[in-house]
Each structure stands twice: as C-alpha cells, then as structure tokens.
Amino acid sequence: MNAITKLSEEKKHNFQAFKRLPKNTQNCEYLFRYLTIYFPVKFIFGILKNLKEMSVVWYECKVKYRKTDETGGQKVLTEPYLVDALSYTEAEKRINEEMAAYISEEFKITAIKVANYAEIHPFENADRWFKSKITLIAYDEESGKERKTSMYMLVQANDVREAYDNTIHIMKNTMGEYSIPSISETPIMDVFPYFSGEEGETEMLERFNALKASKPDKPETEIVDHMEFETAIEE
C-alpha cells in the first residue's frame, strides 16, 4: 500500500466515524471533505466532534404555580428554569415535561427567552446558581492591539467567593489570558440539559444530575447550656 492509498484509507475511516456523529453535525459534510485536502484529518475531526456542544442553546423559562407551605397556606410563585433546546417550541415542550414531574398543582409557562450562557457547570454540595462573566484576551500581532471577547457561564456554588473559585477551576486548562470581571447570583431554580440517550450520554446525565442535586453540608449546631447551678459550700 503506497502513501496515497494509505492516506485515502485514513480519510475514509475518519469520514465514516464522522457520519456517526449526531445528525445536527452532519451538515458539515461538504466542509469536512474540503478541509481534509488541506488539514490533518485528526485535527479537523477533533473540532467537528465539539459541534454538538457548541450548538447548544439555553432557554430561560418562567413557571408560575401555587405552592403549599408547611402550614397548609398557598402562595403564587413565578420561578425561572433553564432547558436546552433547538427552538422556542421545543423549549416549551421540554419545560412542561420537566415541571409535570415536579409540580403536582396546575402551572403555567409565562415567558421563554434565550439565555446567553456558553456553558453550564454544576458542582457538588452547592444549591445556588451564579452568572460568571469571562473575558478572553488576545493580541492582534498586525495592529498590536488587545482584543477582548466576553462570554457567560452558569456556575453552581454557595456564595460569590465559591463561584469565583469554581470559575477558576473551570478555566484552569485555558491556554490564553482571561479575566473574570463580574460574578452575580441568579434566580435560576434548576437546570435541565438535554441528553439524547445515545451510548455514553446516560452516564453524563446521571453525573450532571448528581452534581446539581447535592446540597451543602449543614454545620453541626453547638448546644450551649446556659443553666446555672449554685456551688455547694462544704461545711
């Protein structure tokens, strides 16, 4: 087998692997064929595998419902939740399905909007969601000017300081320079990612849900005895 034949076989193998990617990435078939002429196949294929994650769109859905408290009283709440979907219609369908499993009372979806989160990161023993703004810094060699690009992450934590530490942890493998200009707590109650059920995704879903469902450990309450006793006087 000569070098050209070997290269063709390698391209064929990688293209077949590419065809097994989720359908929403297969629109790049022409691009894949074209780029393999000029770039190493492994390099291109590594980028294409990430298209699924890159195409995720998160929708913030506000849900209105009546909640019964411990005393039997009822109050009306409107809470925001996140789902990832391909459209507003799918987001509405998904949030209705998710809420039906958690809320026994009647509920109503009052608003749906696109949420500008690039990534969602649950963490163990945390029950609040924070919006971290990440500014990526690059330098243009031709102009000599600094270029900045911002994105937002939703990070689970117990307070702002922990959210900052968790954001640093997420970015630890980033090669370029970056800064974290702001972190703020959000009213997001829960996050529902979409998993297709394909091989390997079940474990990912279980891991994601386990992380976001874990709650912070409550510190043990120290009991202080304030009772006073008179000291007996020995005769």
C-alpha positions as CSV (number, residue, x, y, z in Angstrom):
1,M,0.0,0.0,0.0
2,N,1.5,3.3,-1.1
3,A,1.4,6.6,0.9
4,I,-1.5,8.0,-1.2
5,T,-3.6,4.8,-0.7
6,K,-2.9,4.8,3.0
7,L,-3.9,8.4,3.3
8,S,-7.2,7.7,1.4
9,E,-8.0,4.8,3.7
10,E,-7.4,7.0,6.7
11,K,-9.7,9.7,5.3
12,K,-12.4,7.0,4.6
13,H,-12.1,5.7,8.2
14,N,-12.4,9.1,9.7
15,F,-15.2,10.1,7.4
16,Q,-17.2,7.1,8.4
17,A,-16.6,8.0,12.1
18,F,-17.8,11.5,11.2
19,K,-21.0,10.1,9.7
20,R,-21.8,8.5,13.1
21,L,-21.9,11.9,14.8
22,P,-25.3,13.3,15.8
23,K,-27.4,14.5,12.8
24,N,-27.1,18.1,13.7
25,T,-23.4,18.0,13.0
26,Q,-23.6,16.2,9.6
27,N,-24.5,19.4,7.8
28,C,-20.7,20.0,7.7
29,E,-20.1,17.0,5.4
30,Y,-19.1,19.2,2.5
31,L,-16.8,21.3,4.7
32,F,-15.2,18.1,6.1
33,R,-14.4,16.8,2.7
34,Y,-13.0,20.1,1.6
35,L,-10.8,20.7,4.6
36,T,-9.3,17.2,4.6
37,I,-7.5,18.3,1.4
38,Y,-5.5,21.0,3.4
39,F,-5.5,20.0,7.1
40,P,-4.7,16.8,9.1
41,V,-7.9,14.7,9.5
42,K,-7.5,14.2,13.2
43,F,-7.3,18.0,13.7
44,I,-10.5,18.6,11.8
45,F,-12.3,15.7,13.3
46,G,-11.5,16.9,16.8
47,I,-13.1,20.2,16.1
48,L,-16.2,18.6,14.5
49,K,-16.8,16.4,17.5
50,N,-17.3,19.6,19.6
51,L,-20.0,21.0,17.3
52,K,-22.7,19.3,19.3
53,E,-21.7,21.2,22.5
54,M,-21.2,24.4,20.5
55,S,-24.7,24.3,19.1
56,V,-26.4,24.1,22.5
57,V,-28.9,26.9,23.1
58,W,-30.2,27.5,26.6
59,Y,-33.7,28.9,27.2
60,E,-34.8,30.6,30.4
61,C,-38.4,29.6,31.1
62,K,-40.5,31.3,33.8
63,V,-43.0,29.0,35.5
64,K,-46.0,30.2,37.6
65,Y,-47.6,27.9,40.1
66,R,-49.2,27.7,43.5
67,K,-47.0,26.3,46.3
68,T,-48.4,24.9,49.5
69,D,-46.3,25.6,52.6
70,E,-45.9,23.6,55.7
71,T,-48.9,25.3,57.4
72,G,-51.2,24.5,54.5
73,G,-51.2,28.0,53.2
74,Q,-50.8,28.7,49.5
75,K,-48.8,31.3,47.6
76,V,-48.3,32.0,43.9
77,L,-44.7,31.8,42.8
78,T,-43.0,32.6,39.4
79,E,-39.6,30.9,39.1
80,P,-37.1,30.7,36.3
81,Y,-35.7,27.4,35.0
82,L,-33.2,26.6,32.2
83,V,-33.6,24.0,29.4
84,D,-31.5,23.4,26.3
85,A,-33.5,23.0,23.1
86,L,-33.4,23.7,19.4
87,S,-36.3,26.1,19.3
88,Y,-38.8,28.0,21.5
89,T,-41.4,25.3,20.7
90,E,-39.1,22.5,21.9
91,A,-38.2,24.6,24.9
92,E,-41.8,25.0,25.9
93,K,-42.4,21.2,25.3
94,R,-39.4,20.3,27.4
95,I,-40.1,22.6,30.4
96,N,-43.7,21.3,30.5
97,E,-42.5,17.8,30.7
98,E,-39.9,18.6,33.4
99,M,-42.3,20.6,35.5
100,A,-45.0,17.9,35.3
101,A,-42.7,15.6,37.1
102,Y,-42.0,18.0,40.0
103,I,-45.2,20.1,40.4
104,S,-48.5,18.3,41.2
105,E,-50.5,21.5,41.1
106,E,-51.5,23.3,37.9
107,F,-48.7,25.5,36.4
108,K,-48.3,28.0,33.6
109,I,-45.3,28.9,31.4
110,T,-45.4,32.7,31.4
111,A,-42.2,33.6,29.4
112,I,-39.5,31.9,27.4
113,K,-36.3,33.7,26.3
114,V,-32.8,32.7,25.0
115,A,-30.3,32.7,27.9
116,N,-26.8,33.8,26.8
117,Y,-24.9,31.1,28.7
118,A,-22.0,29.4,26.8
119,E,-21.6,26.7,29.4
120,I,-23.4,25.3,32.5
121,H,-21.3,23.8,35.3
122,P,-22.9,22.1,38.3
123,F,-20.7,21.5,41.4
124,E,-21.1,19.2,44.4
125,N,-22.6,20.5,47.7
126,A,-24.0,23.7,46.2
127,D,-27.5,24.9,45.8
128,R,-27.3,28.3,44.1
129,W,-26.5,29.4,40.5
130,F,-24.2,32.2,39.7
131,K,-23.5,34.0,36.4
132,S,-19.8,34.4,35.7
133,K,-18.6,36.7,33.0
134,I,-15.4,35.6,31.4
135,T,-13.4,37.9,29.2
136,L,-10.9,36.2,26.9
137,I,-7.9,38.3,25.9
138,A,-6.0,38.0,22.7
139,Y,-3.4,40.2,20.9
140,D,-3.5,41.2,17.3
141,E,0.0,41.0,16.0
142,E,-0.6,43.2,13.0
143,S,-2.3,46.1,14.8
144,G,-0.6,45.5,18.2
145,K,-4.0,46.0,19.8
146,E,-5.6,43.9,22.5
147,R,-8.8,42.1,21.6
148,K,-11.4,41.1,24.2
149,T,-14.3,38.6,23.8
150,S,-16.7,38.0,26.6
151,M,-18.9,35.0,27.4
152,Y,-21.1,33.9,30.3
153,M,-21.1,30.7,32.3
154,L,-23.7,29.5,34.8
155,V,-21.8,28.1,37.8
156,Q,-23.2,26.3,40.8
157,A,-21.9,27.5,44.2
158,N,-22.9,28.6,47.7
159,D,-21.7,32.1,47.6
160,V,-19.8,34.6,45.3
161,R,-16.4,33.6,46.6
162,E,-17.0,29.9,45.9
163,A,-18.5,30.8,42.5
164,Y,-15.2,32.6,41.7
165,D,-13.1,29.7,42.8
166,N,-15.3,27.3,40.8
167,T,-14.9,29.5,37.7
168,I,-11.1,29.5,38.1
169,H,-11.3,25.7,38.3
170,I,-13.3,25.5,35.1
171,M,-10.8,27.8,33.3
172,K,-7.6,26.1,34.6
173,N,-6.7,24.4,31.3
174,T,-7.3,27.6,29.3
175,M,-4.1,28.4,27.4
176,G,-4.8,32.1,26.7
177,E,-5.2,35.0,29.1
178,Y,-8.6,35.8,30.6
179,S,-10.2,37.8,33.4
180,I,-13.4,37.5,35.4
181,P,-14.9,41.0,35.5
182,S,-18.1,40.0,37.3
183,I,-20.0,37.3,39.2
184,S,-23.6,37.7,40.2
185,E,-26.2,35.4,41.7
186,T,-29.1,34.4,39.5
187,P,-32.7,33.4,40.5
188,I,-32.4,30.2,38.4
189,M,-34.0,27.4,40.3
190,D,-32.9,24.4,38.3
191,V,-31.2,23.4,35.0
192,F,-32.4,20.6,32.6
193,P,-29.9,19.7,30.0
194,Y,-31.0,17.5,27.0
195,F,-29.5,14.1,26.5
196,S,-30.5,12.0,23.5
197,G,-30.0,8.7,25.2
198,E,-27.1,7.7,22.9
199,E,-24.3,5.5,24.2
200,G,-22.3,7.2,26.9
201,E,-24.8,10.0,27.5
202,T,-26.7,8.2,30.2
203,E,-23.7,8.3,32.4
204,M,-23.2,12.0,31.6
205,L,-26.8,12.8,32.6
206,E,-26.6,10.8,35.9
207,R,-23.3,12.7,36.7
208,F,-24.8,16.1,35.9
209,N,-28.0,15.4,37.9
210,A,-26.0,14.1,40.9
211,L,-23.8,17.1,41.0
212,K,-26.6,19.7,40.8
213,A,-28.8,17.8,43.3
214,S,-26.1,17.5,46.0
215,K,-26.7,20.0,48.8
216,P,-24.2,21.8,51.1
217,D,-23.5,20.1,54.4
218,K,-25.2,21.8,57.2
219,P,-22.8,22.6,60.1
220,E,-23.5,20.9,63.4
221,T,-25.2,23.2,65.8
222,E,-23.3,23.6,69.0
223,I,-25.7,23.3,72.0
224,V,-24.7,25.7,74.8
225,D,-26.0,25.0,78.2
226,H,-27.0,28.3,79.9
227,M,-28.4,26.8,83.1
228,E,-26.7,28.0,86.2
229,F,-26.1,26.0,89.3
230,E,-25.3,27.2,92.7
231,T,-22.0,26.0,94.1
232,A,-22.5,23.9,97.2
233,I,-20.4,25.1,100.2
234,E,-18.8,22.4,102.1
235,E,-19.2,22.6,105.8
